[in-house]
Amino acid sequence: MTEAKPILHSIAGSRSFRVLWLLCELGVDVDLQPYQITDGSLQQDAFKVLSPARRVPALEIDGITLIESGATVQYLCETRMGHSLMPAVGDPERAEWLQWIHYSETLGVAIQNLNMQHLFLPDPAMRSIPVMGIETKRLAIALKALEARLADGRDFLLASGFSSADVMMGFTVTAASHYVHFDAFPRLVAYQDRLAERPAYRQAQQMEGPQQFYTRDFYELPQG
């Protein structure tokens, strides 16, 4: 019996890129089911069954559906063999790997709030400049920990080399660069460049197509 090909429900430029990139790193063939941000496609009844929160990613694989990018990344690493993208249980780096996997969402929360303020509120008058300022500062503070982590010639988050923690974080750092000037983060700039050179990263970008979120390279904090 032929195993069904996984289906990734995604929006270009969203957290679903993490899952697609990891699938490419693992060499897993996947069908992409694309959605749009504003056309109502996330409100379709069929998608609500897959993702009750009506958010992407949603990955149909192994007879189940996974809807959280971090959980999906961990599940894929645990169920696919022949890779070095996750330290094994008991490995000294296991705790660090778990921590950086989830630290990506410490940044992600601030980015999500800034996305809402800068991109998705229908009327600019609805924006809160104090909130935007606070979230931008929180994001910059969180990025300082990453910059420090990459000191002493470290290329990736773990001393042993590239891992799925970098997949989670790489997407997040790229999104953060739309709101925080990276002049003070030269190691993060080099880190971004290293990740973007990976063949699987490029493959995922080609499969996904142009991102749907940002119409500018950088969004300045409005003056108020």
VEXTORVO-767349 format. One line per field, with one value per residue (C-alpha): residue number from 1; residue in three letters; x, y, z. Coordinates in nm, 3 decimals. Example, Ala and Ser with C-alpha at 12.3 -4.5 7.8 and 13.67 -1.06 7.14 Angstrom:
VEXTORVO-767349
n <- c(1 / 2)
res <- c(ALA / SER)
px <- c(1.230 / 1.367)
py <- c(-0.450 / -0.106)
pz <- c(0.780 / 0.714)
//
This chain:
VEXTORVO-767349
n <- c(1 / 2 / 3 / 4 / 5 / 6 / 7 / 8 / 9 / 10 / 11 / 12 / 13 / 14 / 15 / 16 / 17 / 18 / 19 / 20 / 21 / 22 / 23 / 24 / 25 / 26 / 27 / 28 / 29 / 30 / 31 / 32 / 33 / 34 / 35 / 36 / 37 / 38 / 39 / 40 / 41 / 42 / 43 / 44 / 45 / 46 / 47 / 48 / 49 / 50 / 51 / 52 / 53 / 54 / 55 / 56 / 57 / 58 / 59 / 60 / 61 / 62 / 63 / 64 / 65 / 66 / 67 / 68 / 69 / 70 / 71 / 72 / 73 / 74 / 75 / 76 / 77 / 78 / 79 / 80 / 81 / 82 / 83 / 84 / 85 / 86 / 87 / 88 / 89 / 90 / 91 / 92 / 93 / 94 / 95 / 96 / 97 / 98 / 99 / 100 / 101 / 102 / 103 / 104 / 105 / 106 / 107 / 108 / 109 / 110 / 111 / 112 / 113 / 114 / 115 / 116 / 117 / 118 / 119 / 120 / 121 / 122 / 123 / 124 / 125 / 126 / 127 / 128 / 129 / 130 / 131 / 132 / 133 / 134 / 135 / 136 / 137 / 138 / 139 / 140 / 141 / 142 / 143 / 144 / 145 / 146 / 147 / 148 / 149 / 150 / 151 / 152 / 153 / 154 / 155 / 156 / 157 / 158 / 159 / 160 / 161 / 162 / 163 / 164 / 165 / 166 / 167 / 168 / 169 / 170 / 171 / 172 / 173 / 174 / 175 / 176 / 177 / 178 / 179 / 180 / 181 / 182 / 183 / 184 / 185 / 186 / 187 / 188 / 189 / 190 / 191 / 192 / 193 / 194 / 195 / 196 / 197 / 198 / 199 / 200 / 201 / 202 / 203 / 204 / 205 / 206 / 207 / 208 / 209 / 210 / 211 / 212 / 213 / 214 / 215 / 216 / 217 / 218 / 219 / 220 / 221 / 222 / 223 / 224)
res <- c(MET / THR / GLU / ALA / LYS / PRO / ILE / LEU / HIS / SER / ILE / ALA / GLY / SER / ARG / SER / PHE / ARG / VAL / LEU / TRP / LEU / LEU / CYS / GLU / LEU / GLY / VAL / ASP / VAL / ASP / LEU / GLN / PRO / TYR / GLN / ILE / THR / ASP / GLY / SER / LEU / GLN / GLN / ASP / ALA / PHE / LYS / VAL / LEU / SER / PRO / ALA / ARG / ARG / VAL / PRO / ALA / LEU / GLU / ILE / ASP / GLY / ILE / THR / LEU / ILE / GLU / SER / GLY / ALA / THR / VAL / GLN / TYR / LEU / CYS / GLU / THR / ARG / MET / GLY / HIS / SER / LEU / MET / PRO / ALA / VAL / GLY / ASP / PRO / GLU / ARG / ALA / GLU / TRP / LEU / GLN / TRP / ILE / HIS / TYR / SER / GLU / THR / LEU / GLY / VAL / ALA / ILE / GLN / ASN / LEU / ASN / MET / GLN / HIS / LEU / PHE / LEU / PRO / ASP / PRO / ALA / MET / ARG / SER / ILE / PRO / VAL / MET / GLY / ILE / GLU / THR / LYS / ARG / LEU / ALA / ILE / ALA / LEU / LYS / ALA / LEU / GLU / ALA / ARG / LEU / ALA / ASP / GLY / ARG / ASP / PHE / LEU / LEU / ALA / SER / GLY / PHE / SER / SER / ALA / ASP / VAL / MET / MET / GLY / PHE / THR / VAL / THR / ALA / ALA / SER / HIS / TYR / VAL / HIS / PHE / ASP / ALA / PHE / PRO / ARG / LEU / VAL / ALA / TYR / GLN / ASP / ARG / LEU / ALA / GLU / ARG / PRO / ALA / TYR / ARG / GLN / ALA / GLN / GLN / MET / GLU / GLY / PRO / GLN / GLN / PHE / TYR / THR / ARG / ASP / PHE / TYR / GLU / LEU / PRO / GLN / GLY)
px <- c(0.000 / 0.141 / 0.177 / -0.007 / 0.210 / 0.205 / 0.000 / 0.116 / -0.149 / 0.043 / 0.059 / 0.376 / 0.587 / 0.410 / 0.531 / 0.447 / 0.781 / 0.952 / 0.777 / 0.835 / 1.203 / 1.246 / 1.067 / 1.312 / 1.606 / 1.472 / 1.410 / 1.037 / 0.823 / 0.515 / 0.214 / 0.155 / -0.198 / -0.164 / -0.396 / -0.430 / -0.438 / -0.740 / -0.951 / -1.140 / -0.981 / -0.885 / -1.254 / -1.356 / -1.531 / -1.281 / -0.990 / -1.165 / -1.177 / -0.800 / -0.711 / -0.970 / -0.779 / -0.794 / -0.422 / -0.132 / 0.069 / -0.140 / 0.049 / -0.137 / 0.111 / 0.117 / -0.263 / -0.269 / -0.279 / -0.030 / -0.108 / 0.176 / 0.505 / 0.723 / 0.542 / 0.551 / 0.925 / 0.987 / 0.755 / 0.924 / 1.268 / 1.156 / 0.983 / 1.222 / 1.553 / 1.896 / 1.949 / 2.138 / 1.877 / 1.788 / 2.006 / 1.887 / 1.731 / 2.020 / 2.250 / 2.410 / 2.274 / 1.915 / 1.806 / 1.967 / 1.795 / 1.455 / 1.515 / 1.607 / 1.317 / 1.079 / 1.273 / 1.186 / 0.829 / 0.943 / 1.043 / 0.744 / 0.491 / 0.642 / 0.659 / 0.296 / 0.188 / 0.390 / 0.246 / -0.102 / -0.018 / 0.177 / 0.006 / -0.338 / -0.536 / -0.782 / -0.750 / -0.415 / -0.605 / -0.654 / -0.281 / -0.127 / 0.211 / 0.304 / 0.227 / 0.430 / 0.721 / 0.705 / 0.688 / 0.977 / 1.190 / 1.096 / 1.195 / 1.530 / 1.606 / 1.524 / 1.750 / 2.044 / 2.043 / 2.074 / 2.356 / 2.539 / 2.474 / 2.653 / 2.972 / 3.310 / 3.277 / 2.964 / 2.787 / 2.462 / 2.270 / 2.422 / 2.795 / 2.752 / 2.622 / 2.303 / 1.983 / 1.609 / 1.639 / 1.797 / 1.500 / 1.264 / 1.483 / 1.592 / 1.239 / 1.185 / 1.503 / 1.413 / 1.070 / 1.225 / 1.450 / 1.142 / 1.100 / 1.442 / 1.746 / 2.017 / 2.309 / 2.378 / 2.349 / 2.627 / 2.636 / 2.265 / 2.312 / 2.585 / 2.366 / 2.079 / 2.313 / 2.442 / 2.090 / 1.976 / 2.261 / 2.136 / 1.997 / 1.688 / 1.615 / 1.630 / 1.418 / 1.151 / 1.153 / 1.105 / 0.822 / 0.645 / 0.674 / 0.672 / 0.575 / 0.240 / 0.303 / 0.557 / 0.541 / 0.847 / 1.191 / 1.158 / 0.876 / 0.975 / 0.802 / 0.545 / 0.599 / 0.327)
py <- c(0.000 / 0.333 / 0.587 / 0.913 / 1.210 / 1.470 / 1.784 / 2.118 / 2.389 / 2.713 / 3.084 / 3.211 / 3.400 / 3.260 / 3.016 / 2.739 / 2.815 / 2.655 / 2.326 / 2.337 / 2.416 / 2.129 / 1.887 / 1.992 / 1.938 / 1.590 / 1.511 / 1.453 / 1.508 / 1.717 / 1.865 / 2.233 / 2.364 / 2.743 / 2.993 / 3.370 / 3.603 / 3.809 / 3.605 / 3.405 / 3.074 / 3.008 / 3.027 / 2.735 / 2.457 / 2.196 / 2.397 / 2.464 / 2.089 / 2.068 / 2.380 / 2.492 / 2.817 / 2.874 / 2.931 / 2.781 / 2.568 / 2.255 / 1.942 / 1.623 / 1.342 / 0.986 / 0.987 / 1.288 / 1.666 / 1.890 / 2.260 / 2.411 / 2.479 / 2.402 / 2.078 / 1.983 / 2.045 / 1.830 / 1.554 / 1.540 / 1.520 / 1.241 / 1.031 / 1.071 / 0.891 / 0.946 / 1.311 / 1.520 / 1.792 / 1.707 / 1.599 / 1.268 / 1.237 / 1.230 / 1.428 / 1.723 / 1.962 / 1.836 / 2.099 / 2.380 / 2.259 / 2.258 / 2.601 / 2.762 / 2.589 / 2.763 / 3.089 / 3.147 / 3.206 / 3.459 / 3.665 / 3.544 / 3.693 / 4.039 / 4.002 / 3.891 / 4.196 / 4.426 / 4.259 / 4.335 / 4.698 / 4.771 / 4.547 / 4.425 / 4.688 / 4.823 / 5.185 / 5.344 / 5.538 / 5.206 / 5.170 / 5.222 / 5.388 / 5.313 / 4.944 / 4.946 / 5.104 / 4.855 / 4.554 / 4.685 / 4.728 / 4.380 / 4.233 / 4.414 / 4.291 / 3.933 / 3.961 / 4.060 / 3.711 / 3.561 / 3.795 / 3.689 / 3.322 / 3.353 / 3.491 / 3.314 / 3.209 / 2.999 / 2.949 / 2.805 / 2.788 / 2.456 / 2.397 / 2.070 / 2.256 / 2.322 / 2.184 / 2.225 / 2.497 / 2.707 / 2.630 / 2.767 / 3.066 / 3.152 / 3.229 / 3.437 / 3.641 / 3.726 / 3.849 / 4.049 / 4.235 / 4.417 / 4.594 / 4.618 / 4.770 / 4.503 / 4.747 / 4.646 / 4.275 / 4.185 / 3.822 / 3.784 / 3.929 / 3.674 / 3.401 / 3.493 / 3.476 / 3.131 / 2.994 / 3.142 / 2.965 / 2.620 / 2.426 / 2.319 / 2.681 / 2.781 / 2.485 / 2.581 / 2.942 / 2.831 / 2.597 / 2.854 / 3.157 / 3.526 / 3.606 / 3.775 / 3.990 / 4.267 / 4.531 / 4.713 / 4.599 / 4.790 / 4.947 / 5.250 / 5.318 / 5.594 / 5.923 / 6.032)
pz <- c(0.000 / -0.110 / 0.169 / 0.102 / 0.023 / 0.302 / 0.239 / 0.378 / 0.402 / 0.389 / 0.327 / 0.161 / 0.414 / 0.720 / 0.988 / 0.743 / 0.576 / 0.876 / 0.808 / 0.434 / 0.481 / 0.726 / 0.492 / 0.222 / 0.459 / 0.532 / 0.165 / 0.222 / -0.087 / -0.004 / -0.178 / -0.108 / -0.059 / -0.073 / 0.093 / 0.086 / 0.383 / 0.289 / 0.044 / 0.307 / 0.213 / 0.578 / 0.667 / 0.446 / 0.634 / 0.516 / 0.653 / 0.985 / 1.038 / 0.990 / 1.189 / 1.445 / 1.497 / 1.119 / 1.097 / 0.902 / 0.896 / 0.893 / 0.791 / 0.702 / 0.751 / 0.887 / 0.920 / 1.151 / 1.117 / 1.297 / 1.336 / 1.543 / 1.364 / 1.667 / 1.744 / 1.376 / 1.354 / 1.661 / 1.537 / 1.198 / 1.356 / 1.588 / 1.322 / 1.028 / 1.043 / 0.894 / 0.984 / 1.238 / 1.282 / 1.644 / 1.939 / 2.076 / 2.420 / 2.665 / 2.437 / 2.624 / 2.359 / 2.383 / 2.638 / 2.437 / 2.121 / 2.294 / 2.440 / 2.107 / 1.931 / 2.170 / 2.200 / 1.836 / 1.951 / 2.213 / 1.913 / 1.716 / 1.957 / 1.923 / 1.545 / 1.531 / 1.731 / 1.507 / 1.197 / 1.327 / 1.400 / 1.082 / 0.827 / 0.916 / 1.102 / 0.843 / 0.957 / 1.056 / 1.323 / 1.504 / 1.563 / 1.905 / 1.869 / 2.234 / 2.178 / 1.858 / 2.041 / 2.327 / 2.096 / 1.883 / 2.196 / 2.322 / 1.987 / 1.986 / 2.339 / 2.242 / 1.937 / 2.160 / 2.311 / 1.963 / 1.870 / 2.185 / 2.111 / 1.778 / 1.936 / 1.928 / 1.568 / 1.618 / 1.283 / 1.419 / 1.745 / 1.852 / 1.875 / 1.685 / 1.379 / 1.186 / 1.339 / 1.319 / 1.584 / 1.309 / 1.085 / 1.350 / 1.425 / 1.072 / 0.960 / 1.274 / 1.234 / 0.876 / 0.985 / 1.271 / 1.026 / 0.894 / 1.228 / 1.397 / 1.229 / 1.212 / 1.211 / 1.572 / 1.492 / 1.244 / 1.356 / 1.287 / 0.940 / 0.867 / 1.020 / 0.788 / 0.491 / 0.590 / 0.626 / 0.297 / 0.117 / 0.215 / -0.083 / 0.114 / 0.207 / -0.158 / -0.259 / -0.004 / -0.122 / -0.482 / -0.389 / -0.174 / -0.402 / -0.304 / 0.056 / 0.108 / 0.414 / 0.363 / 0.093 / 0.231 / 0.335 / 0.662 / 0.864 / 1.069 / 1.397 / 1.329 / 1.502 / 1.738)
//
